[in-house]
Amino acid sequence: MISETVSLHRDLVRRTVNCTRRLRQATYGIDDALGPPAREPFHFHAGTYGGEFPVVIFSSYRCDKYVRGLCSPCFYSGLPHSTAPRTDIYASLPAQAEALLGRFDEWVVARQPGRGGKLPYVLQIAGEGSFLRNAEIPADRRIEMLQMFADDAWKRQISVSYNLETKAEDVIAAEARGEFAKYGELGTQLNLSLAIGYESADPFIRNVIFAKELDERHFERAVSIALKYDLNPIAYVYAGGHGLSDSDILESVRLTVRRLRELGVGIYLMLPNLQPFTLPHLLWACGRYQLPSPDTVLRILEVMLDGAPRRSSPHAWLGHSDWMIGGITATPDPVLTFYGSIVDASMRKQLSIALDELQKEQDPEAFRQAVDVLGFVVSTDHNGSVDNAALSARLSNILTVAEEAVDDYIARLSRQRQIGSAGKWSALESARD
């Protein structure tokens, strides 16, 4: 029976990966040639305590897991790429870092009033999958870039906190080659954090639905390495997923928050959005996927606020808390977020303002009062559990729908898409027509 279950799960992963890889490959032919070194990194802004912080993506080469079709909701490597020689692309990375520093006043200082002293300015930096992956950013370039950031902070006489977005296996590989030992004072000077992809403590959701290919032991090892070198560990928690009911999503978040609290890891809660040429968007276009309801999102937020670890981090990542919310903004721009299911435009706007204030002011009670005024009744009572057998059958059914629809979906979106130099998608709303 166990072998049959394992075989079924492997087949579900194979089908998920094949479909996701097909969708991603359909975008590869339209990549713009972005000539290094005269270029800026991609970026967008997300809310944080007291303002907004930039998420900066240094462009070089696609994430290996992305190319293989893993991590099904992701479109991070779906950005325009350069056709320049590899040596020129790697040589452009310090120039991209310099471009970030040239925009520091605009992208950081102006958007984070009152920070830079006891509370540091906060930035998140990434490759196209992992800042610590050598194929995306070679180690010598990475250390050069981090030193540039530290030198700039010293010159400005400001405090900064850089979150390095990465994968667990890249943390383990970096320690094995002695990279963290070479950082010297950089960890302290930059208040470095490692933001590690985890998504869910439920192994079926993490490794079958998301096809994450992440062993729990590897995640725990990466966390222990981060703690060893005083690199504040943060984990991404994905509050959604195709095939999951709202009850499944809530239980996954509850289980994951509890696990991260046990490990002493900060939480980066990702609310799902829809990006074109992803499996969730394909299923949504077929009427077989929907984002979690606003009530479910509010219950998820309550679970996080109640259960997030309370650490006294010397990095002061967000000032005084150990949680963060993402997914409302992204690059490329999302086609849809959970706000789209709120018919009343006034309520949609007010809830958006309340969530934005929660991110910026870190005041859960004020958020709860705002939600109460809007008429939402939020309860964290939940006795559910994820039924993996039922979920497997549901996942198999929707994958059949995706496999049958993928060619037509790609053809239709390929005709409709309009992509600009910044890689922003438009004219996709009619994909579901």
Phi, psi and omega per residue, in radians:
M1 nan -0.715 3.126
I2 -1.120 -0.746 -3.127
S3 -1.125 -0.629 3.101
E4 -1.140 -0.708 3.119
T5 -1.134 -0.772 3.111
V6 -1.068 -0.745 3.131
S7 -1.095 -0.721 3.112
L8 -1.103 -0.787 -3.124
H9 -1.108 -0.717 3.115
R10 -1.094 -0.671 3.126
D11 -1.180 -0.677 3.097
L12 -1.113 -0.714 3.097
V13 -1.117 -0.788 -3.140
R14 -1.013 -0.787 -3.121
R15 -1.181 -0.712 3.105
T16 -1.073 -0.813 -3.104
V17 -1.141 -0.756 -3.135
N18 -1.079 -0.777 -3.128
C19 -1.169 -0.771 -3.139
T20 -1.109 -0.726 3.134
R21 -1.106 -0.708 3.086
R22 -1.026 -0.801 -3.123
L23 -1.075 -0.757 -3.106
R24 -1.224 -0.699 -3.126
Q25 -1.090 -0.470 3.135
A26 -1.148 -0.311 -3.138
T27 -1.686 -0.215 -3.000
Y28 -1.139 -0.562 -3.056
G29 -1.270 -0.174 -3.070
I30 -1.868 0.216 -3.141
D31 -1.109 2.323 3.067
D32 -1.298 2.638 3.000
A33 -1.537 1.893 -3.128
L34 -1.831 1.880 -2.991
G35 -1.338 1.973 3.003
P36 -1.272 2.767 0.067
P37 -1.703 0.034 -3.055
A38 -1.442 1.349 -3.135
R39 -2.777 2.839 3.088
E40 -1.855 2.716 3.030
P41 -1.261 2.778 3.012
F42 -1.223 2.662 3.100
H43 -2.797 2.745 2.910
F44 -2.596 2.979 -3.084
H45 -2.006 2.528 3.067
A46 -2.225 2.749 -3.105
G47 -1.308 2.551 3.062
T48 -2.615 3.062 -3.085
Y49 -1.006 2.064 3.081
G50 1.427 0.101 -3.139
G51 2.913 -2.476 3.133
E52 -2.345 2.608 3.110
F53 -2.180 2.624 -3.134
P54 -1.450 2.447 2.921
V55 -1.803 1.973 -2.991
V56 -1.913 2.201 -3.082
I57 -1.974 1.919 3.113
F58 -1.409 2.116 -3.003
S59 -1.561 2.298 3.034
S60 -2.629 -1.393 -3.133
Y61 -2.332 2.655 -3.083
R62 -1.102 2.636 3.026
C63 -1.039 2.397 -3.131
D64 -1.090 -0.664 3.125
K65 -1.200 -0.587 3.091
Y66 -1.096 -0.805 -3.117
V67 -1.107 -0.612 -3.119
R68 -1.370 -0.197 3.127
G69 1.646 0.215 3.111
L70 -1.453 3.016 3.102
C71 0.970 1.175 -2.898
S72 -0.956 -0.628 -3.105
P73 -1.372 -0.160 -2.911
C74 -1.354 2.478 2.985
F75 -2.313 0.426 -3.018
Y76 -1.108 -0.646 3.131
S77 -1.571 0.150 3.113
G78 -1.495 0.814 -3.104
L79 -1.962 2.755 3.069
P80 -1.025 2.521 -3.116
H81 -2.148 2.774 3.080
S82 -1.526 2.575 3.047
T83 -1.740 0.195 -3.131
A84 -1.193 2.822 3.087
P85 -1.037 2.673 -3.092
R86 -0.972 -0.748 -3.123
T87 -1.074 -0.656 3.128
D88 -1.220 -0.651 3.135
I89 -1.133 -0.800 3.103
Y90 -1.137 -0.639 3.116
A91 -1.156 -0.393 -3.123
S92 -1.352 -0.262 -3.049
L93 -1.099 -0.829 3.054
P94 -1.058 -0.573 3.096
A95 -1.174 -0.634 3.053
Q96 -1.140 -0.673 3.080
A97 -1.113 -0.720 3.103
E98 -1.105 -0.645 3.103
A99 -1.130 -0.678 3.056
L100 -1.048 -0.826 -3.136
L101 -1.126 -0.571 3.081
G102 -1.170 -0.411 3.121
R103 -1.778 0.141 -2.998
F104 -1.007 -0.766 -3.136
D105 -1.088 -0.688 -3.095
E106 -1.342 -0.800 -3.025
W107 -1.448 -0.433 -3.008
V108 -2.093 -1.130 -3.006
V109 -1.004 -0.827 -3.086
A110 -1.173 -0.393 -3.069
R111 -1.770 -0.049 -3.133
Q112 -2.298 1.167 -3.113
P113 -1.064 2.463 3.090
G114 1.472 -0.013 -3.140
R115 -1.810 3.118 3.134
G116 1.797 -0.166 3.095
G117 -1.924 -1.974 3.114
K118 -1.061 -0.721 3.007
L119 -1.642 2.112 -3.057
P120 -1.352 2.752 2.896
Y121 -1.161 2.442 -3.060
V122 -1.977 2.312 3.042
L123 -2.361 2.597 2.993
Q124 -2.070 2.279 -3.111
I125 -2.196 2.555 -3.051
A126 -2.609 2.779 2.827
G127 -1.503 -2.665 3.116
E128 -1.569 0.085 3.027
G129 -2.769 -0.707 -3.070
S130 -2.704 2.207 3.104
F131 -1.140 -0.431 -3.069
L132 -1.667 0.075 -3.139
R133 -1.530 2.126 -3.027
N134 -1.077 -0.563 -3.127
A135 -1.190 -0.404 3.095
E136 -1.613 -0.812 3.114
I137 -2.391 1.801 -3.141
P138 -0.986 2.630 -3.023
A139 -0.997 -0.731 -3.105
D140 -1.162 -0.665 3.081
R141 -1.172 -0.694 -3.118
R142 -1.082 -0.816 3.141
I143 -1.162 -0.653 3.072
E144 -1.049 -0.758 -3.129
M145 -1.158 -0.775 3.127
L146 -1.079 -0.674 3.098
Q147 -1.133 -0.654 3.072
M148 -1.053 -0.753 -3.137
F149 -1.138 -0.716 3.133
A150 -1.161 -0.737 3.121
D151 -1.090 -0.692 -3.141
D152 -1.158 -0.722 3.116
A153 -1.105 -0.711 3.115
W154 -1.131 -0.751 3.130
K155 -1.069 -0.682 3.142
R156 -1.417 -0.262 -3.064
Q157 1.024 0.911 3.137
I158 -2.245 2.815 3.005
S159 -1.758 2.467 -3.099
V160 -2.341 2.764 3.044
S161 -2.382 1.978 -3.128
Y162 -1.793 2.174 3.034
N163 -1.674 2.149 3.139
L164 -1.700 1.931 3.137
E165 -1.327 2.272 -3.006
T166 -2.720 -3.109 3.082
K167 -2.051 2.674 -3.080
A168 -1.005 -0.756 -3.096
E169 -1.145 -0.496 3.128
D170 -1.344 -0.517 3.024
V171 -1.131 -0.796 -3.137
I172 -1.097 -0.748 3.139
A173 -1.159 -0.664 3.138
A174 -1.108 -0.704 3.122
E175 -1.197 -0.679 -3.118
A176 -1.072 -0.579 3.121
R177 -1.599 0.123 3.060
G178 1.343 0.339 -3.055
E179 -1.166 -0.768 -3.073
F180 -1.123 -0.558 3.093
A181 -1.144 -0.442 3.139
K182 -1.407 -0.205 -3.109
Y183 -1.172 -0.450 3.136
G184 1.013 -2.120 -3.113
E185 -1.515 -0.003 -3.076
L186 -1.060 -0.661 -3.139
G187 -1.019 -0.744 3.135
T188 -1.330 -0.758 -3.105
Q189 -1.079 -0.601 -3.090
L190 -1.830 0.044 -3.080
N191 0.803 0.979 -2.994
L192 -1.209 2.396 2.976
S193 -2.113 2.629 3.024
L194 -1.897 1.981 3.117
A195 -1.671 1.854 -2.938
I196 -1.855 2.311 3.066
G197 -1.171 2.205 -3.139
Y198 -2.347 -0.863 3.018
E199 1.313 -0.950 -3.119
S200 -2.746 2.495 3.054
A201 -1.370 -0.209 3.074
D202 -1.397 2.012 -3.037
P203 -1.110 -0.543 3.119
F204 -1.176 -0.814 3.134
I205 -1.122 -0.757 -3.084
R206 -1.183 -0.796 -2.947
N207 -1.854 -0.168 3.069
V208 -1.883 -1.005 -3.138
I209 -1.156 -0.860 -3.134
F210 -1.479 -0.259 -3.061
A211 0.876 0.879 -3.042
K212 -1.351 -0.516 -3.106
E213 0.987 0.903 -3.124
L214 -2.259 2.002 3.069
D215 -1.338 2.408 3.137
E216 -0.973 -0.652 -3.118
R217 -1.146 -0.597 3.107
H218 -1.208 -0.680 3.075
F219 -1.092 -0.800 3.132
E220 -1.069 -0.665 3.119
R221 -1.126 -0.758 3.122
A222 -1.086 -0.708 3.102
V223 -1.087 -0.772 -3.126
S224 -1.124 -0.607 3.093
I225 -1.165 -0.787 3.117
A226 -1.013 -0.756 3.138
L227 -1.179 -0.647 3.138
K228 -1.032 -0.708 -3.097
Y229 -1.736 0.245 3.112
D230 0.996 0.717 3.067
L231 -1.869 1.718 -2.996
N232 -0.788 1.988 -3.111
P233 -1.440 2.336 3.065
I234 -2.257 2.520 3.139
A235 -2.169 2.416 3.030
Y236 -1.353 2.337 3.083
V237 -2.134 2.070 -3.061
Y238 -1.686 2.033 -3.051
A239 -1.650 1.124 -3.135
G240 3.030 -2.900 3.106
G241 2.460 2.450 3.139
H242 -1.140 2.463 -3.120
G243 1.541 -0.235 -3.093
L244 -1.585 2.348 2.976
S245 -1.359 2.910 3.082
D246 -1.042 -0.616 3.096
S247 -1.136 -0.712 3.097
D248 -1.076 -0.768 -3.123
I249 -1.073 -0.802 -3.116
L250 -1.092 -0.735 -3.137
E251 -1.178 -0.671 3.105
S252 -1.074 -0.787 3.137
V253 -1.134 -0.736 -3.136
R254 -1.055 -0.823 -3.141
L255 -1.086 -0.709 -3.068
T256 -1.259 -0.739 3.101
V257 -1.059 -0.739 3.121
R258 -1.075 -0.743 -3.124
R259 -1.148 -0.742 -3.123
L260 -1.188 -0.576 3.078
R261 -1.144 -0.684 3.095
E262 -1.060 -0.676 -3.095
L263 -1.474 -0.212 -3.099
G264 1.282 0.713 -3.079
V265 -1.969 2.351 3.085
G266 -1.166 2.759 -3.036
I267 -1.984 2.264 2.997
Y268 -2.016 1.627 -3.083
L269 -1.368 2.119 3.130
M270 -1.810 1.984 3.015
L271 -1.404 2.312 -3.027
P272 -1.211 2.550 2.983
N273 -2.280 3.080 3.129
L274 -1.916 2.168 3.055
Q275 -2.014 2.467 3.135
P276 -1.125 2.692 3.131
F277 1.071 0.589 2.975
T278 -2.115 2.774 -3.137
L279 -1.072 -0.757 3.092
P280 -1.037 -0.695 -3.139
H281 -1.195 -0.673 3.072
L282 -1.036 -0.823 -3.134
L283 -1.164 -0.635 3.065
W284 -1.083 -0.743 3.117
A285 -1.104 -0.448 3.117
C286 -1.602 0.046 -3.125
G287 1.298 0.385 -3.099
R288 -2.061 0.321 3.095
Y289 -2.664 2.459 3.009
Q290 -2.474 2.607 3.091
L291 -1.231 2.728 3.124
P292 -1.029 2.563 -3.123
S293 -1.183 2.764 3.083
P294 -0.969 -0.693 3.114
D295 -1.067 -0.731 3.123
T296 -1.151 -0.727 3.110
V297 -1.037 -0.739 3.136
L298 -1.152 -0.643 3.082
R299 -1.174 -0.673 3.093
I300 -1.085 -0.778 3.120
L301 -1.068 -0.684 3.129
E302 -1.132 -0.700 3.086
V303 -1.054 -0.771 -3.136
M304 -1.149 -0.795 -3.104
L305 -1.118 -0.624 3.132
D306 -1.308 -0.602 -2.954
G307 -1.867 -0.112 -3.090
A308 -1.048 2.518 3.135
P309 -1.096 2.571 3.090
R310 -1.920 1.599 -3.086
R311 -1.884 2.681 3.021
S312 -1.765 1.323 -3.038
S313 -1.322 2.241 3.078
P314 -1.178 -0.247 -3.118
H315 -1.414 -0.266 -3.116
A316 0.802 0.956 -2.991
W317 -0.919 -0.929 3.112
L318 -2.084 0.336 3.117
G319 1.841 -1.153 -3.089
H320 -2.639 0.344 -3.107
S321 -2.360 2.995 -3.120
D322 -2.233 0.602 3.061
W323 -2.490 2.792 -3.109
M324 -2.668 2.683 -3.127
I325 -2.141 2.289 3.105
G326 -2.353 -3.138 3.073
G327 1.787 -0.279 3.127
I328 -1.356 -0.639 3.041
T329 -2.025 2.628 -3.117
A330 -2.908 3.014 2.972
T331 -2.281 2.253 -0.084
P332 -1.079 2.900 3.140
D333 -1.020 2.362 3.096
P334 -1.091 2.527 3.025
V335 -1.256 -0.613 -3.079
L336 -2.730 2.500 2.965
T337 -2.133 3.110 -3.091
F338 -1.101 -0.349 3.105
Y339 -1.045 -0.460 -3.058
G340 -1.091 -0.348 -3.135
S341 -1.522 -0.031 3.108
I342 -1.596 1.925 -3.046
V343 -1.231 -0.726 -3.104
D344 -1.236 1.982 -3.062
A345 -1.102 -0.663 -3.135
S346 -1.143 -0.776 3.126
M347 -1.135 -0.697 3.118
R348 -1.028 -0.778 -3.129
K349 -1.161 -0.743 -3.102
Q350 -1.172 -0.683 3.099
L351 -1.168 -0.664 3.087
S352 -1.056 -0.751 3.118
I353 -1.117 -0.746 -3.123
A354 -1.103 -0.735 3.138
L355 -1.200 -0.663 3.093
D356 -1.087 -0.738 3.121
E357 -1.169 -0.620 3.099
L358 -1.062 -0.764 3.125
Q359 -1.132 -0.719 -3.016
K360 -1.418 -0.614 -3.038
E361 -1.826 -0.229 3.104
Q362 0.950 0.742 -3.111
D363 -2.054 1.554 -3.099
P364 -1.032 -0.658 -3.099
E365 -1.144 -0.714 3.096
A366 -1.100 -0.652 3.119
F367 -1.154 -0.769 -3.141
R368 -1.077 -0.697 3.119
Q369 -1.129 -0.713 3.132
A370 -1.121 -0.715 3.127
V371 -1.145 -0.702 3.129
D372 -1.089 -0.718 3.120
V373 -1.075 -0.613 -3.130
L374 -1.313 -0.160 3.080
G375 1.655 0.086 3.081
F376 -1.366 2.338 3.064
V377 -1.859 1.908 -3.024
V378 -1.849 2.161 3.102
S379 -2.215 2.470 3.090
T380 -1.721 0.057 3.099
D381 -1.104 2.186 -3.101
H382 -2.847 2.113 -3.111
N383 -1.960 0.277 -3.070
G384 -1.375 2.951 3.015
S385 -2.555 2.771 -3.128
V386 -1.445 2.065 3.110
D387 -1.554 1.715 -3.035
N388 -1.156 -0.520 3.120
A389 -1.168 -0.824 3.110
A390 -1.150 -0.666 -3.137
L391 -1.156 -0.643 3.102
S392 -1.076 -0.774 3.137
A393 -1.130 -0.748 3.120
R394 -1.103 -0.746 -3.128
L395 -1.127 -0.721 3.122
S396 -1.061 -0.721 -3.133
N397 -1.119 -0.787 -3.092
I398 -1.306 -0.465 3.049
L399 -1.173 -0.602 3.056
T400 -1.078 -0.741 3.079
V401 -1.053 -0.794 -3.123
A402 -1.105 -0.760 -3.123
E403 -1.101 -0.639 3.138
E404 -1.311 -0.459 -3.027
A405 -1.764 -0.201 -2.931
V406 -1.084 -0.700 -3.115
D407 -1.121 -0.808 -3.141
D408 -1.147 -0.697 3.121
Y409 -1.043 -0.834 -3.133
I410 -1.088 -0.747 -3.121
A411 -1.103 -0.744 -3.101
R412 -1.195 -0.790 -3.137
L413 -1.211 -0.562 3.112
S414 -1.125 -0.604 3.082
R415 -1.261 -0.578 -3.013
Q416 -1.521 -0.473 -2.927
R417 -1.154 2.554 3.034
Q418 -2.340 2.051 -3.071
I419 -2.077 2.234 -3.141
G420 -1.670 -3.119 -3.070
S421 -1.126 -0.398 3.135
A422 -1.584 0.027 3.093
G423 1.343 0.429 -3.115
K424 -1.607 2.344 -3.096
W425 -1.625 2.581 3.061
S426 -2.579 3.106 3.080
A427 0.992 0.637 -3.116
L428 -1.918 -0.148 -3.056
E429 -1.058 -0.493 -3.071
S430 -1.433 0.071 -3.137
A431 -1.072 -0.433 -3.091
R432 -1.625 -0.083 -3.103
D433 -1.097 nan nan
